[in-house]
């Protein structure tokens, strides 16, 4: 086909501006890749008069979505407005109007994937979403196509660049959480309200999408055990480094190939310094995928930002223009709502080693009380670290750090709850999983 592939861009903020820039400035290159021109026909925005980073012809810009949906020269709608309610309705309206959809909206797919994909199948259209997970890192294409011969056994990913930037600053420069968060906001890595990033929600949305791709499992986001980074203290960063570990916020999933049980969580995790994921710095993302045939594969790159995300969006547009995306969409049957051969396993039933920091009273007998409590719960101690109290500590207390051997998560949590009831523990215990 040589006729133009007509595109309506809904939302023209940071990412939308990058998409428009590629479409308008690299038209010849994109046409060669797609086999026909990618033509920007409409740009739907809230504020028509707002200045745009890309030089978009004024006659393309409008405020009415329906105008774009009624345009017979538009074959695909690119949704880049963010949020869930209006974006979801816009996606469904586009599909009902007979348009394909490209989206970077991870929250809509994670929370309403079945509804969206059912609508696409009903209207004979395709939904492409490479930009929803890890920005410019092509993990959706890798899981959907390149590793299609594999049964994926595990995923382990740094899925949120904001959190990785903050943890890198705390580890490398010894800065506080508040300081590194402020810099992340100044650089545009974090929103004015960073809650969805730092509490692990953003990573959980991405992990839910990855679970659908890798395991065919429709995972309700609330069912993903989630902990963020807002409570990580510099003291834990320093103790982890002393013990040979780096703390990273990971989204992880493990499949037991025999029982077909799938466990997922989002949590800060202690990784050995020399592991590949521990070396991922700044706002970059990375994911380690283990398949039964290929073994381990690592993807690494820019997980957010204007042009990396725009790169993923335009790649989807090329796939749609060529016709590949439609075939892939039909074959994969994502979010089909049918019975799954995977059973969700509570993360509490997963075994792990743990890092445990206790703030204890500086007096005789404390160590005996702590070890007795852990022994009562059959938690085996691998090592203990206790230094003289730091200058900024609460008077009369001292930090006590314990590394455990492997234990069942729910049993370990019960032990922590029992520890916190001891009179010698002066503040809630801090703990994170450890992976060697």
N, C-alpha and C positions, 0 to 999 in steps of 0.2 A: 504494500500500500504506500502511496506517495501523498495522499491527502493529509493535511495537517491534523494533528491530534490536539483537540481543543481543551484547554485547562481553565478552570475557575479556581482562583486562590481565595480561600475564606480565612481572613486574618492575615495581616501584613505587619506583624511586629518583628522581633529579632529574627526568628527563623523564617517567617514569611518573606521578609526583606531579602534574606539570603537566597531563597528559592527564586524569587523574582529576578535577582541579580544574575543567577546562573542562566535562567531561561532567556533573558534579554541580551546578555553579553556573550553567551556561549552557544548561540543558536545553531551555528554551522556544525560545531563539534557534536552537539546533542543529536542533531538530525542524522548525522552519519552513524551514530550508535543506535538510534531508534529506527532508522530506515525511513523516516519521514519527519517533517518539522514538528517540534513541540511548541504549540502556539498558545501564548497567554491571552485568553479571551476576556476574562473578567477578574476583578479584584474586589472582594466584598470586605468592607471595613466599617467600624463603628463611626469613626470621625473622618469624613471625606476630605476635610481641609487640612488634615495633619501632614506635616512634611515627612517624606519617605526617604530612606537611605538609598533605595534603588530608584533610578529614573524611570518611573512607570508612567506611560502616557495617561493624561488626565481622563481621556474618554473611556478608559478601561475601569476606572474606579467608581464604585457605587456602594450604597449602604443596604441595598435590598438583596437578601439571599435568593428570593423567588425569581428575581430577574435573571440571575445566573442559571437557576434550575430550569427556567423556561427557554433558555437559549439552545437551539438545536445544534449549534456548532460547538457546544461544550460536551465533551465525552467523560470528563473526570473532574471531581471536586476534591480539592486538597484542603483538609480541615486542619487549621493551625491556631485556633483561638484559645485552647486550653480550657480548664474547668471541665465539668461533667454534664450539667443539665442542658444548657443551650447547645453545647457541642454534640451531645448525644442526639438531640432532636434534629440538628442540622445534618448529621450523618444519615439518620433514618430518612429524612426528607430527600436528600440527594439520591439515595438508593431507590426510593419510591419513584423518583423522577427519571429513573433509568440511567443514572450516572454511576460510574465506578467511583470509589473513594480511596484516597491516600490520606493517612492520618499519622500524626506523631503523638496522639493523645493516649498515653498509657493507662490513665485512670478510667477512661471510657471503656477500653477493651477489657481491663482487669475486672471491672465491676459489672459491665453490661455486654460482654463478649458474645454470649449466646443470643441475645436479642439482636445485636448488630449483624452477626453472621447469618442468622436465620432470615433476616430481612434481605441480605445480599443474595442468598440462595433463592428466595422467593421471587426476586425481581431479575434474576439472571445476571447479576453484577458481581464484581470482585472487590475485596477490601485488601489493600496493601499497607503494611505498617512497620517497615524496617526501622523507621526513625523512632519508634516507641521505646526501644530498648538499646541503650548504650550508644545513642547518637550515630556517629560515623563508623562505628565498629559493626560489621555486617553479620551479627550473630543470628538474626532471623533467617537470612539466606543460608547460612552455614547449617543451622539445625534443620531447616526445611528441605534443603537440597543437597548440600555437599556431604552431610553426614547421614543421609537418608537410609543408607544400608545398615546403620548401627542401631542397636538398642542403647540409648544413652543410660548410663548407670549413675552418673553424678554430675552436678553443676556446682561450681564454687566461684562466685563472682564478686568483684568490687563494682557495684552497679550504680553508685551515686558519687559523682565527682565532687559535690560540695563537701560531703563527709570525708572523702579521701583527702581533699585539700586541707581541711581542718586538722585531721589526724597527722598529716605530714608536717604541718607547721608546729604542732605540739611536740612531735617526736624529734624533728630535726633542729628546731630552734628553742625548744623548751618554753614556748609561749603558752599562755593559758587558752582555754577553750573560748572565752569571751573575746580575746584579742584576735585569734585566728578567724573566728566567725565574722568579726567586724571587717577584717581584710577581705574575706570571701565575698561579703556584701559589697564592699567598695569595688572589687574587681568584676562584679556582675555574676559571680558563681552562685551566690545565694540570694534568695528573695528577701524583701524587707521583713516578711514573716517567713522564717526558714523552717517552720515546724514540720511540714511534710517531708523535707529532706532529713533533718536531724533526728526525727523520731522513728525513722525507718519506713515510713509509709510509702515513699517514692520507690525504695528498693523492693518493698513487698509487692507493689503493683507490677514492677518489672519481673519479679520472680514468678508471679502468677501467670504472666504471659509466657515466660520461658517454660513453665511446667506444662502448659498446653502444647507448646511446640515439641518439647523433648519427650513427654510422657503421655500425651493425649489426655491429661487430667485437667478437669475444670475445678480450680481451687478457689473457693471463696476467700477473698483477701483477709477477712477477720479470722479465718482459721490458721493463718500463718503466724506462728509465734514470732513476736517482733520486739526488739529492743533497739533503741537508738544510741546516739553518742553524747547526748547533752550532759550525762552524768559522769562521763569519763574524767578522772582527775589526773593532773600531772604526776601525782605520786604513783599511780598505776602505770603510766607511761614509763617512768623511771625504773620501777621494779621490773616491768616486762623487759626493758632493754638490758638490765643487769642479768636477767635470767636467759638472755639470748633470743628474745621474741620482739616482734612488732605487732601492735594492735591495729587491726583493720576491720571496718564494717563490711561484713560479707552477707550476701544472699546465697543460701546453700540448699541443695536438694539431693537426696540419696534414694535410689531405688533398690530394693531387695529383689533381684531378678527371679528368685525362687518363689517368694510369697507374694510378689507384686505389691508390696507395701511401699508407699512413698512418704518420706519425712521431709519437711521444709522448715527453714527458719531464717530470720534476719537478725543478726546479732554482731556486736563486737567480738572478735576472735583473736587469740594470740597465735601468731604464725612465726615459725623459725625465721630469723633474719635473712637467711640465704635462699629461702623459697622464692619462686618467681613472683607470686602475688604480693609478698612482703616488699618487693622492690618497686612496686607501682607507686609513683609519686604524684603529688599535686592533684589536679582535677581530672587526671586520666582514669579510665576504666579498664578492667581486664576480666576475663572469665576463663576458667579452666573447665573443659568438658571432657569427660571420660566416656568413651564408647566401647562396646564389647569387641568390636573389630579393629577400630583405629587406635585404641588406647587413649592416651592423654593428648589433648590439643589445647593450645593457649591462644586466645585472641586478645589483642591489646590496642588501645588507641584513645582518641579523644571521644569521650562519652557524652559531650554536650557542647554548646556553643553554636554560633550562627551558621558558619559554613560546614562544619562536620555534619550537623543535623540536616542542613539543606542538601548536602551530598546524598544522604540516605533517601530523602524525599524524592529527589530528582531521579535517583536510581530506580525507585518504584515506578515513577512516571515512564521511564524508558521501558521497563518490563511490561507495563500495560500497553504502551504503544506498539511494542513488538508482538504482544499476545502471550508472552510467557506467564505473566502473573495470573491471567485468567485460567490457564491450564493447571497451574500449581494450586490455585484456590479451589478448583473443583476436586483435585485429587486428594488434598490433605484433609478435607472435611473437619476443619478446626471448629471448636465450639459447636459441635453438631447436636449436643444435647442427648446423644445416645448413651447406652451403658458403657462404662469405662472398665477396662480390665485392671485398673490400678486402684488400690484402696489407700486412703490417706491414713498415715500413721502419726499419732500424736508425738510431737518432738520430745515430750517428757519421757518417752520410752527409748530414746536414743542414748547410747553409751558414749561417754566422752571423758577426757581429762579436764580438770578445771584449775584455774587460777583463783585463789580466794584471799582477799585482804580483810583482815579484822583490825579494828581500832580497839585496843584492849587496855584495861587498867594496868598501870605499871606497878604490879605488886606480885608477891610470891604466890605460886600455885595456879596462875592463870594458864600456863602451858598445859598443866595436867588436866584442868577442866576442859580445855579446848580439845585436846587429843582424846579424852575419854568420850566426849560427846560425838566426835567423828567415828570413834571405834564402835559406839553403840549403834550407829547407822551403817556400819560396815564400809566406811570410807577409808581407804588406805592412803597414807601420806607418802608422797615421793620425796619432797624436800621442804624445808622450812627456812625462811629468811627473816631475821629480826635484827635491825640496826638500833643504835641509839636514837632516841626521838629527835626528829628534825626540829629546826628552830621555830617553824610555823605551826607546830603541832599543838593540840590542846593539852594544857598542863596536866600532868599526872597520867597521861596515856601514851601509848606507843603503837606503831603499826606492826602487825604480824602477818606475814605472807606465807601461804601454804600452797604448794603444788600437789595435786592429788594424782593417784593412779586412776585408771579408767573406772568410771562409776555410772550407774543408771541416772539419767538426769533428774527424774522425779525423786529418787532416793537422795541424791545430793541436795536438791532444793529443800527437802524435808530436814536434812541435817543443818542447812543454813538457817532455816526457821528456828530450829532448836537452839543453835548457837546464839541467835539474836535474843533469845529469852534468858540467856545466862547473865548474871549480875556483872560479870567482868567485861562484857562487850558494851562499849559506850556509844556506838553508833551503828546503823544498819550495815551488815556485811556487804562487800563488793565482790562479785565473781563474774568470770567470763570463761567460755570454753577455750580449750587449748588444742591445737592441731599440730602434730609433729610430722 
